[in-house]
Amino acid sequence: MKVLVVDDELPIVEAVAYNLRKEGYQTLTAGDAEQCLELARTQNPDLILLDVMLPSASGFDVCRLLRKQSDVPILMLTARAEETDRVVGLELGADDYVTKPFSMRELMARVKALLRRRGSLERPETKIIQIAGLLIDPSRREVRLGEKAIELSPKEFDLLQFLATHPDQVFMRQALLDHVWGPNNLVEERTVDVHIRWLREKIEPNPSQPQRLLTVRGVGYKFRGAGAA
């Protein structure tokens, strides 16, 4: 497994890379946004540890750009503990968040958890799903509504695929976070609401009156498997 460590503080980079190598991981390092994006493109890391405060661009900007081209797990590192920063990073597509100063033992545990989850996601159900007017192709990670191709972010696709493979089953927000974002995640429950809203805007004829992604008041969400227009 290959881990890219992105931070402009050399002592942190060296310490994290050293501990990753002790755990048997191959390491790549970058000190700014440009190096990160280039290594992510050319080296295909299995995980990126991304500092929020970089000299040339914020880690949030880098996360946004990475999510346009890859679903590689991203673990954000920051010296700021504000909830707003954590939520912003996670809603941009980061998978986890650690605040500096962090315990190296905790960081390694989070790295292992994200890489285990990535390993399980690399062996997904590949059967094409055709339901409620949608075609979902897990192997190609493509969605079509009739003849129209629907462009989804990696997390939007994962959420839609999960719900569509369990039609008419109601899931609480926390259950969706556990299944789609992974157990022990730090994502706020409202992140599910945001992704559901984005999905409705893309696959519902009238997002304000959804026919496929339904809200079950006081419980959570379900994908309507029968009778949808």
C-alpha positions as CSV (number, residue, x, y, z in Angstrom):
1,M,0.0,0.0,0.0
2,K,1.2,3.5,-0.9
3,V,0.5,6.6,1.2
4,L,1.1,10.2,0.1
5,V,1.9,12.6,3.0
6,V,1.3,16.2,2.2
7,D,2.5,18.9,4.7
8,D,4.8,21.9,4.5
9,E,6.2,21.1,8.0
10,L,9.2,18.9,7.4
11,P,9.4,17.4,10.9
12,I,5.8,16.2,10.7
13,V,6.3,14.8,7.2
14,E,9.4,12.9,8.4
15,A,7.8,11.6,11.6
16,V,4.6,10.4,9.8
17,A,6.5,8.8,6.9
18,Y,8.8,7.0,9.3
19,N,5.9,5.5,11.3
20,L,4.2,4.6,8.0
21,R,7.3,2.7,6.8
22,K,7.5,0.9,10.2
23,E,4.0,-0.3,9.5
24,G,5.0,-1.6,6.1
25,Y,3.6,1.1,3.9
26,Q,5.4,2.7,1.0
27,T,5.5,6.5,1.4
28,L,5.5,9.5,-0.9
29,T,5.9,13.1,0.4
30,A,4.9,16.5,-0.9
31,G,5.2,20.0,0.6
32,D,2.6,21.9,-1.4
33,A,-0.5,21.6,-3.5
34,E,1.2,21.3,-6.9
35,Q,3.5,18.4,-5.7
36,C,0.5,16.7,-4.2
37,L,-1.6,16.8,-7.3
38,E,1.2,15.7,-9.5
39,L,2.1,12.7,-7.3
40,A,-1.6,11.8,-6.9
41,R,-1.9,11.8,-10.7
42,T,1.3,9.9,-11.5
43,Q,1.8,7.6,-8.5
44,N,-1.8,6.5,-7.7
45,P,-1.5,6.4,-3.9
46,D,-3.9,4.3,-1.9
47,L,-4.3,7.0,0.7
48,I,-3.5,10.7,1.0
49,L,-2.7,12.5,4.3
50,L,-3.4,16.1,3.5
51,D,-2.6,19.1,5.6
52,V,-5.2,21.9,5.5
53,M,-2.7,24.7,5.7
54,L,-0.4,24.5,2.6
55,P,1.7,27.4,1.2
56,S,0.3,27.6,-2.3
57,A,-3.3,26.5,-1.8
58,S,-5.4,25.3,1.0
59,G,-5.9,21.6,1.6
60,F,-9.6,22.2,1.1
61,D,-8.9,23.4,-2.5
62,V,-6.6,20.4,-3.1
63,C,-9.3,18.0,-1.7
64,R,-11.9,19.5,-4.1
65,L,-9.6,19.0,-7.1
66,L,-8.6,15.5,-6.1
67,R,-12.3,14.5,-5.8
68,K,-12.9,15.6,-9.4
69,Q,-10.4,12.9,-10.6
70,S,-10.2,10.2,-7.9
71,D,-11.9,8.5,-5.0
72,V,-8.7,7.9,-3.2
73,P,-9.2,8.1,0.6
74,I,-8.2,11.5,2.1
75,L,-7.4,12.0,5.7
76,M,-7.1,15.7,6.5
77,L,-4.6,17.1,9.0
78,T,-5.1,20.5,10.6
79,A,-3.9,22.6,13.5
80,R,-7.4,24.1,13.7
81,A,-10.0,22.4,15.8
82,E,-13.1,24.4,14.7
83,E,-16.1,22.2,13.8
84,T,-16.7,24.3,10.7
85,D,-13.3,23.4,9.3
86,R,-13.9,19.7,10.0
87,V,-17.3,19.8,8.4
88,V,-16.1,21.7,5.3
89,G,-13.3,19.2,4.7
90,L,-15.6,16.2,5.1
91,E,-18.3,17.7,2.9
92,L,-15.7,18.3,0.2
93,G,-15.0,14.6,0.1
94,A,-12.4,13.9,2.8
95,D,-12.9,10.6,4.6
96,D,-11.5,11.4,8.0
97,Y,-10.0,14.3,10.0
98,V,-7.2,14.5,12.6
99,T,-6.3,17.6,14.6
100,K,-2.7,18.6,15.4
101,P,-1.0,17.8,17.6
102,F,-2.1,14.2,17.1
103,S,-1.1,10.9,18.6
104,M,0.9,8.9,16.1
105,R,-0.7,5.7,17.4
106,E,-4.2,7.2,16.7
107,L,-3.1,8.4,13.2
108,M,-1.8,4.9,12.3
109,A,-5.0,3.4,13.5
110,R,-7.0,5.7,11.3
111,V,-4.7,5.0,8.3
112,K,-5.2,1.3,8.8
113,A,-9.0,1.7,9.1
114,L,-9.2,3.7,5.8
115,L,-7.0,1.3,3.9
116,R,-9.0,-1.7,5.1
117,R,-12.2,0.1,3.9
118,R,-10.6,0.9,0.6
119,G,-9.6,-2.8,0.2
120,S,-13.2,-3.8,0.8
121,L,-14.5,-1.2,-1.7
122,E,-12.2,-2.5,-4.4
123,R,-14.1,-5.7,-4.4
124,P,-17.6,-4.3,-4.8
125,E,-20.7,-6.0,-6.2
126,T,-20.3,-5.6,-9.9
127,K,-23.8,-6.6,-11.0
128,I,-25.5,-3.8,-13.0
129,I,-28.5,-2.4,-11.1
130,Q,-31.6,-1.4,-13.1
131,I,-34.3,0.1,-10.8
132,A,-36.8,2.9,-10.9
133,G,-35.7,4.1,-14.3
134,L,-32.0,4.2,-13.3
135,L,-29.1,2.1,-14.5
136,I,-26.2,1.9,-12.1
137,D,-23.0,0.2,-13.3
138,P,-20.7,-0.5,-10.3
139,S,-17.8,-1.7,-12.3
140,R,-17.7,1.4,-14.4
141,R,-19.1,3.6,-11.6
142,E,-21.6,5.1,-14.1
143,V,-25.2,6.1,-13.7
144,R,-27.7,6.6,-16.5
145,L,-31.2,8.0,-16.3
146,G,-32.9,6.7,-19.5
147,E,-30.4,7.8,-22.2
148,K,-28.8,10.5,-20.1
149,A,-25.5,10.0,-18.3
150,I,-25.6,11.4,-14.7
151,E,-22.3,12.7,-13.4
152,L,-21.9,11.9,-9.7
153,S,-19.1,12.6,-7.2
154,P,-17.5,9.4,-5.7
155,K,-19.5,9.7,-2.4
156,E,-22.7,10.5,-4.3
157,F,-22.2,7.3,-6.3
158,D,-21.4,5.2,-3.2
159,L,-24.5,6.5,-1.4
160,L,-26.8,5.9,-4.4
161,Q,-25.4,2.5,-5.1
162,F,-25.8,1.4,-1.4
163,L,-29.4,2.6,-1.2
164,A,-30.3,1.1,-4.6
165,T,-29.0,-2.3,-3.6
166,H,-31.3,-2.2,-0.6
167,P,-34.6,-0.9,-2.2
168,D,-37.4,0.0,0.1
169,Q,-35.2,-0.5,3.2
170,V,-35.1,2.5,5.5
171,F,-31.7,3.6,6.8
172,M,-31.0,6.0,9.6
173,R,-28.4,8.7,8.9
174,Q,-25.8,7.1,11.1
175,A,-26.2,3.8,9.4
176,L,-25.6,5.4,6.0
177,L,-22.5,7.1,7.4
178,D,-21.2,3.8,8.7
179,H,-21.9,2.0,5.4
180,V,-20.8,4.7,3.0
181,W,-18.2,6.8,4.9
182,G,-17.0,3.9,7.0
183,P,-17.3,3.0,10.7
184,N,-15.7,5.3,13.3
185,N,-16.0,8.2,10.9
186,L,-16.2,11.8,12.2
187,V,-18.7,13.0,9.6
188,E,-21.7,15.0,10.8
189,E,-25.1,13.4,10.1
190,R,-26.1,16.5,8.1
191,T,-23.5,15.4,5.5
192,V,-26.0,12.7,4.5
193,D,-28.7,15.2,4.1
194,V,-26.5,17.3,1.9
195,H,-25.6,14.4,-0.4
196,I,-29.2,13.3,-0.6
197,R,-30.1,16.8,-1.7
198,W,-27.4,16.7,-4.3
199,L,-28.5,13.3,-5.6
200,R,-32.1,14.5,-5.8
201,E,-31.1,17.4,-7.9
202,K,-29.5,15.0,-10.4
203,I,-31.9,12.1,-10.6
204,E,-35.3,13.4,-9.5
205,P,-37.7,15.0,-12.1
206,N,-38.8,17.3,-9.3
207,P,-36.3,17.4,-6.4
208,S,-38.8,19.1,-4.1
209,Q,-41.2,16.1,-4.6
210,P,-38.8,13.1,-4.8
211,Q,-40.0,9.9,-6.3
212,R,-36.9,7.8,-5.8
213,L,-34.9,9.0,-2.8
214,L,-37.5,9.3,-0.1
215,T,-37.4,10.8,3.4
216,V,-38.9,8.7,6.1
217,R,-39.7,11.4,8.7
218,G,-38.1,10.9,12.0
219,V,-36.0,7.9,10.8
220,G,-33.9,8.4,7.7
221,Y,-34.0,7.7,4.0
222,K,-34.9,4.9,1.5
223,F,-34.6,4.2,-2.2
224,R,-38.1,3.5,-3.6
225,G,-37.7,0.3,-5.5
226,A,-41.2,-0.1,-7.0
227,G,-43.7,2.3,-8.6
228,A,-41.3,5.2,-9.1
229,A,-41.9,7.2,-12.3
